Amino acid sequence: MTDDINQVKKTYFADDVYFQPDTPASPSDGSIWFKTSAKSNWLNWRNDDNDSAPDPSEETHTEVIDVQVPNDGIIANASGSFTWNGQQPIATSPSLAAHVSAYTYNGLSATYKGKTIADGLLWVFYTNYNGSTSYVPVKDLKSGKRFGTDSNAGSDPAAYHTEQQTITVGGNTKDVTHTETVDRTGQEWNISGKFYKSSGSTGIYTAPHQANKSYNISATSGNPLYYYGKIYSDSWLWIVISSGGSTVYAPAYNWNGGDDLSSISALGVDTNTAGNLPARETKIVHETVTVPDTRADNDTQLEIDTSDVSAVSEYKDGSWSDIPYQKQVIGASLMGASIDSPLISLGNDGALWSSYSYSQLPTWFKPIQSIGTIAMAKGELVVTGQTKHYENGQWGYYDTDQTFTTADDTNYTTTVINAGGIKNEIQTSDRNNLVARSFLDGNGLTLTNGERGNITNNISNKQFLSNTIYNTTTGDGANVNISANGVVQRSTSATKYKLDITNYEESLKKGYDLIQKINPKMWFDKGQVEDYARSLTDGQTPNPDDNLNRIHGLIAEDLENAGIDEFITRGADGEIEGIDYAKLWTLLIPVCKDLDSRLKKLEDKSKPE
């Protein structure tokens, strides 16, 4: 039995076949039931043909079949004119990989002298004024669609010819599922990341056993251990490290000997926890196996129209079970995300769409649970659905002020991918309110939920813009720094962040040098003036953030000449870049103390005896 749906076929073998809306009574083992909307079409047959069948004990046999072979390379001497209704390549040979000298356009006509077939297309060819030959596609042979109007369409050569071939055919195949236990204890797997501790040392071992300790090392966030593998052994989950050309090991997690990830606890900070695997796990394995072709003599194969069939079931071992039907993708497990039987359909205007429902493991980075549709049409891929997010060990959603709430509700999410970029929207589940939106293209990243933030990359305007940051004010001091390598860092002053704290012995001298040798200066900002002038020259509106007022302050080179270069900031190449104004004032503390001491001495001297 074969169903034929949009040229997609699946073959079923059975002695008893039923077409009816109700469950068949007293079926035999191996029966096939097509659930239809009409009761009248009930069929049951067996042994109604005398053709011989293959030996059931053999898993393969040979058959002679008719196959259609493309007539690639055939040349038809035909003349006429062709008018294209769109863009097609004008190539130096009949191949999509050939050099293209130009393209047709709507209404372009050419007189051809022949036709040929290649790459699934019908091409016409003609001689150019310089004696060369050009080839242009005029018809898609698979769909039969012409790319315009042909004055001599009847001269098309046949796209295919029929040949007989002897092929080896396998027996029936069936999908089977079985479980498989994976034990990773003592088995290293490849994974890379960094590991460090906030305090204390980390032991380095020549083998993943507690008895093989070699030495201790201080692994901090500034000097982490870079690993390329992990292994369960001897009460620890170890990381695998290369040191001096040798492989060594360091304990990264305590392991209580259990099977799943709850049996490990971190000994420090691991930057790739998502790559952790359980010590032991049971996997469900899907595979297709070949079984002997058990067709008895006299079976019949029938082509049917399944437009009114809603399901196909097979009777095995006393019960009915659904079998793959109508281009259905069977539920599978893809890297831990379970997918429930989506249907792929061709909708209006050639749109390709599919439903989906999946749940990602909480161990993933920013996992989600989502159900919705995927559509591809008119140059866009659009994914929409009701989505749950995962934070702090709980599933939930984001409300309109982007607060995560652990409740049984969802966000309506939309992702659109097209030639312009990638847009993502998070809305409330009823789609009435926007929660957040992002847009990424070649010029940069835009983030918005009513207040806009930009990271731009175009040549004339490299900058980071955030109205949210600008509109959120505070009276606190500045605590952000940008390093010589462009890294944004939080500035700290607590003892816990510092090492080797000592008094600055030269602070008094440097403080007086600052007062006596350094003079304030004023200037115009070079970059902003040049940017302003460039905008006027190019006829563009100047950047409103360009400051054309004089700026008052100090010159970094003056500090260097005065010997106060501890408060100069430098770039990655060592060149002077600026002054650390936030710390420069500290040089005035010992000066004030010294002046205060001198003042008290003078006051003491001036007191009457």
N, C-alpha and C positions, 0 to 999 in steps of 0.2 A: 504494500500500500504506500503510495507517495502523495504527499500534499505539496502543492505548487503555489507559492505565495510570492508575487512579484519576482518570479524567476528564482526564488530560494526554495530548494527542495530538501525534504527529509524522507527517507524510506523506512517503512515499518514492515516487518514480516510477521504474519499471524495466520492461523487457520480460520479463526472466527473473528469477524469484524462487524461492529454494531454502529449504526447511525441513528441516534434517538436522544431525546432530552432526558429520559429517565434511566436509572441504573439498570443495566441488563440483568435478567433473571438467569440463574444457574449457568454462569459463564464457565468455559473451560480455561485451564491454566495457559497463559500466553495470549489470551484474547485482547483485542484492541477495541476501545470504545471512543468514537468521535461524538462528543456531546453537541447535538444540533438543536435548532429551534423548531424543527418539524418532526412529527411522529411518524409520518408516512414512509420516510426513507429508512427502512430497516433492512440491512443486508447481512447474510450469513452464508458462506460458501466454503467448500473444501474439495480437493481432488477433481477439479474441473478442467485439467489440461494434462496431456500425456508427455510433455517435454521432460527430458531427463534432468536430474538435479545433481549437484556436486556431492561427492562422498562426504557424509557428515563428519567422518573422522579426520578429514583434512582441514587445516585452517586456511589454506589458500588454494586457488585453482586458476586456470587461464580461461579467458574469454576473448572472442573476436568481436570488436565493436567498431561502429562507424564514428569517426571524429571529424570535426570541422577544422581545417587548417587555413590560417590567414594567407591570402595571396600577396604577401609582402614582396615588393620588387617587380610585380607585373606592370607592364607598360602598355597603355592603350593609345593607339594613334587616333586621336580625336581632336577636332577643332571646334572652337566656339568662343563665346565671350562670357565672362563671369563678373558680376557686380557684388561686391562685399557689403554687408550691413554692419560691419564693425571692424575691430582691430584683429588682424592675423599677421604672423611673421612672414616676411619675404626673405627666404633662406637660400643659401648657395647649394643646398642638397635637400632631398626629402627626408629630413630628420629634425626632431625637436631639439636635438643637441647641436645642430649645424649653426654656422655663423649667420646672424641676421643682419641684413644690410639696411632694412627699413621695415615699416609696418603699413598694412592697409588701413583705410579709414572708411567710414560710412559713405557709400556712393561711389567709391573708387571702382573703375572697370578696367579689365585687361583682356586682350585676345590671346587665347592659349593654343598650343599646338599638340598637346597630349595630356594624359592623366596617368598617375601611378599611385601605388598604395604603400604606406610605411607608417609605423608607429600607431596603428589603429586609425589612421586618417587617410582620406582621399585627397591627393594633391593635384593641382594643375601646374604645368610648366610652360615657359615661353622664353624666347631668345631676346636678350637686351640689345641695345644699340651698339654695344662694344663687343658683341658676339658671345658673351657669357649667358648662362641659363639660370633662371630663377624659379623657385618652387614655392607655392603658396597653398596652405590647406583650404579646402572648400567644403569638406563634409566629415562629420564624426561617424565612423562606421558602426560603433557600438550602439549609439542612440538613433542613428539615421538622420540627425539634424544637419541641414545645410547651413553654411555661413553666408548665404546670400542667394542670388538668382543666377541659374545656369541656363544659357540659351540652348545647350545640348545635353540636358540631364540624362537622356536615354543612352548616352555613350559611356556611362559609368561601367568600369569593369567589375566583375563579380568580386565581392569582398572575401569569400571563402570558397574552398573546394572540399569535397568529402574524400577521406581516405579510410581504409580499414587497417586497424592496428590490433595486435594481440597483446593483451595486458594481463598481469597477474593481479588477481582480486583477493583481498583478505576475507576472512570469514566475518561474521557479525561482530560488531564492537559494542561494548557496554561500558557505562561509567560506573566505577565502583569507588567506595569510600572506606577507608580504614584508618585506624589511629596508629600513631608512631611516637614512641617515647624517645626524647632526646636528652641525653645525660652529658652535661658540659663540664663536670668535675674533672679537673686535670687536663682539659682541652682548651688551648688558647684560641681566642678569636680576634680578628683584626678590628680595631677601633682606635681612633686617635682623639686626643684631647690634652688638657692640662690639669694638674693636681697640685694643690698647695695647702698649707696650714696657716692659720692666723697666729699660732704660737707653738713652740715646741719643735722638736726635730722629727725627721722621718727616717726610718731604717732602710738601708739598701742591702739587698740579699742577692747572692749569686745563683740561687734557685728558689722557687716559690715554696719554701719550707721554713718554718721558724728556726730551725737549727742552722740555717745557712747565712746568718747575718754577717755582713762584711764591715759596714761602717754606718754612721749617722750623717744626715745632711739636713741643712735648714732650707726647707722649700717654702718660700713666701709668695705672696701675690706678685711681687716684683721679680722673683726668680723661681718660677714654678718648675715642676717636673713635666716634661713633654713625653707623653706615652703613645705607643702605637698598637697596644693590645691589652687584653685582660684575661685572667684565668682564675678559676675557683680552686683553692687548695689549702689544706691545713688551717681551717677556721678563718681564713681571710679571702676576700676577693682582691687579687693583686693587679697592679698595673705593670705593663712590660715596657722597659726603658732601654735605650741604647746608650752606653757610656764607654767612651774610649774604644769603640769598635767591638765591645762585648755586650751581651744581653744581660741585664740585671732586672730585679723585681723590687717593688715597694708595696706594702699593704695599704690599700685605699679604703677598704670597708671591712668591718667585722662581719663574719658569716657564721650563723648558728647551725649550719648544716641543713637548713630547710630547702624546699624546692623553689619557692617563688621569690619575687623581689622584696617581699616583706621580711625576708630572713636576713637582709643585709642592712647595716647602718654605717653611714659615712664617717671616716676618721678625719676628714678635712673637706676641702672644696673641690668638687669634680666638675669641670666645665662641660662634660658630655654625659650627663646622667641618662639622657634619652637613649643612648646606645647600650645601656645595661641590659643583659639578658638573664633570665632566671637560670638557676643551676640545673634544674630539670624541668621539662615541660612535655605535655602530651599534645601533639599536633594532629589535626584532621587532614589526611592526605586524599586528594581527588586524583584519579587517574583513569585513563581509558585503556581497557584490555581487549585483546582479540580472543573470541571464542569460536569454536567450530561452526561452520555454516550448516545449520540444521534444517534447512528448507527441505521438506519431503517432495517427492515427485508431485507434479500437478498443481503447485501453487500458482496464483495469479497476481499480477501487479496491475493496479488500477490508478489512472490519473483522475484526481477529484478536485472539485472547486470547494475550497474551505471557507468561503466568505461568511457562511452561517454557522461555522464551528467555533464554539467558545472554549473548548478544552479537549485534550486527548489524554486518555488514561490506559494503563496496561494492567491486566489481572494477573497477579503473581502471588503464589503461596496464600491464597484465600482472601486477598484484599486488592482493591483498586488503588493505584498510585499514579499521579500525574507524571507525564514524560515531556521532554522539551518540545515546544510547539511555537510556531509562528515567530521565528526570529528572536525567541526569548533567550536572554542571557541568564544562565543558571546562577543562583546565589553562590558567591565565592568569598574567600578571605584573602585580601590583598594587604600584606604587611600589617596585619592587625586591625584593619578597617573592614568590618563585615558589610557586605553589599547585598540587599534584598532584591532579587529578580527584577531588574528594570526591563522595560520594553523599549526598543528603539523603533521609531516610526518616522515615516516621511509625511510631513504635514503640507499645508498650503504653501505655494510659492517655492517649493523645493526645500523648505525648512527641515532640518534633521533635528529631532528632539528625543530626549530620553528622560524618564523619571528616575529618581535615585532615593535611597534611604540608607544612611550609614552612620556608624558610631565609631569614633577613633578612641584608642586607648588613652587613659589619663596620663600615661607616661610620655605621650607625645608632647612636643612643644606647642602650646596653645591649642589643645585638642577641641574638637567640636562634635556635636551630634546634629544631624541635619536631614531634612526630608524636603524634596522639591523637584525641580526640573532643570535640565540642561538643553539649551537650544542653540543651533548654529544656522544662521541665515543672513544673507545680504552682507557678508563680510564681518559678522560679529559672532562671538561666542558669549552667550548670556547664561549665567547660573543664578537661579533664584530659589529661595527656600526658607522654611522656618528653622531657626538654628539656635541651639543651646551652646553656651560657652562654659569653660572650666577654669575655676580659680580657687586656690586655697583648699583643694580637696573636695570642692562642691560644684555641682552643675547649676547653672542659673542663666541670667540674662542681664543686659545693661539698660538702665532707664535713661531718660532724656538728658540727665546731667552726667551720664557716663558712669554712674555708680553701679557696681556689680551687686546684684540681688539674688540670693539663693531661694528661688521660688519656682514653681512649676509653670513657667512661662517662657516664651522664646523671643528672639529678635527676627524680623524679616530682613534677610540679607540678599543683596544683589551684587554680582560681580560681572562687569562687561569688559571684554577684551576685543579690541579692534586695532586698526592701523594707527589710530591716534594715541593709544596708550591703554592703561588698565584703570578702570574706575570701580571702587567698592563703596557700597552704602550699607549702613546698619540703621534700621528703622525699628519702631515699636512693632509688636506682632500684628497690630491692626493697620499698619502702614500709614497712620495719621501723623506721626511725628518723626523727625529725623534725629537720630542719636549721634552719628558721626559719618564722615565721608572722606575718602582719600582718592587722589588721582596721581598716577605716575606716568610720565612720558620722558622723552629724551631730554627735555629742558629741566626736569626736576621733579620734586615730590610736593604735592599740595595736600595739606591736612586741614579739615574744617568740620566744625559742628556749630556753625553760626559765627564763630570767630576764626579768622583765617591764619594759617601758618604755611610758609613756603620755604623750600630748600631748592634754589634755582641753580641751573648749570649753564645758562646760555652765555655766549661770549661777552656780551656787553653788560651783564648784570649778575655776576656771581655773588650771591648773598643768601643769608638766612633771615627770613622775615616771620615774626610771630606776633600778631595782634593780641593773642591771648596773654603772652608774657608782658607786653607793653601795658595792657589794661589791668594787670594784677600788680598792685603797688604794695610797698612795705617800707617801713622806716628803718629796717635793719641794714647793716653794712653789707657791701658787696662781698660775696663768697664764691665767685666763679673765676677761674683762670683758664686761659688758652695757652697750651704749651707750644714750644718751638716747632713741634710736629703737627700742630693744629688740633690737638686733643682737648676737648672741653673737660675741665676738672673742677671738683669742689675744693675750695680752699679751707683748710682746717688749722686750728691753733692749739688744740688740746695736747697734753703731755703724752697721751696714749698713742699719738701718731708720730712721735719724735724719738730719735735715738741720739746718744752721746751729747747730751745737753751740757754746755759749758758757758761761762761768762765771756763776753766779748771784751777783751782787755783793751783794745784800741778804740773803743766806742767814744771815749771823751775826746781824744785827739781828732777822730774823724768827724765828730759833731762840730768842733770848732772850725775844722777845715770846711765843712759844709756852709757854716755861717760866714766865714771870712773870705773864702775863695770862690764861691758860687754865686752868680748873679741871675735873677730871673730874666727870661727872654720872652719875646712874643713873635709870632710867625703866622703864615697862612699854610694850611695843609696842602701839600703838593699834589697828592692823588685826587683830592676833591676839586681843586682848581683845574687840573688837567681834564678831569671827567666833565666838569661844567663847560669848559672851552670846547671839548670834543662834541658835546651835545649841541651847542650853538652852531658849530661848523657844519654838522650833519643835519641841521634843521629839525632836531628833536627837542622834546620838552626836557629840560634839565631835571635831574633827580632832586626831589624836594629835600632829601636828607643831606645834600652837599652843603657844607658849611663854608661860607665865604667870609666869615668874620675872623678877626685875628684871635689866635689862641695864645694863652699865657701859660708859662710853665718853665721847666728846666730842660737843658740839652744834655743828652746822655754822654756825649763825648767830653763835656765839661767835667762831669763826675769822674770820668776815667783819668783826665789830666790832673785832677785834684787828688787822685789816689783813692777814690771812694767807689771803686768798680764792683764792690760786693752787691750793690743795689742796682746794677745794670742788668737788663735782660738781653739775651743773645739768641740768634736763630740757630737752626740745626747746623749751619756752616760755621758757627762761631762769631759771625758778624754782629755788631751792636744793633739792637732793635729798639730798645726803650728803657724806661726807668720803672723800678718797682716802687711807685709812690706810696703804696699801702704800708710799706715797711721803712721807707726812708726817714719818716718823722721820728722813728725810735732813737735816732742819733741825738735828738734834742733832749732826751731824758737825762743822760749823764751831764749835759751842758747845764740844764736847769738845776740839777743837784749841786753841781760845782758852784754855780752862781749863788744858789741859796746858802751854801756853806760859807762862801766869801762874805755874803751880806751879813750873816750872823756874826762872823768874826769882827766886821766893821762896827756892827751895833754894840758888840761887847766892849770894844775899845772906846766907843764914844760914851759909854756909861760913866757917870761921875764916880770917883773913888769913894 
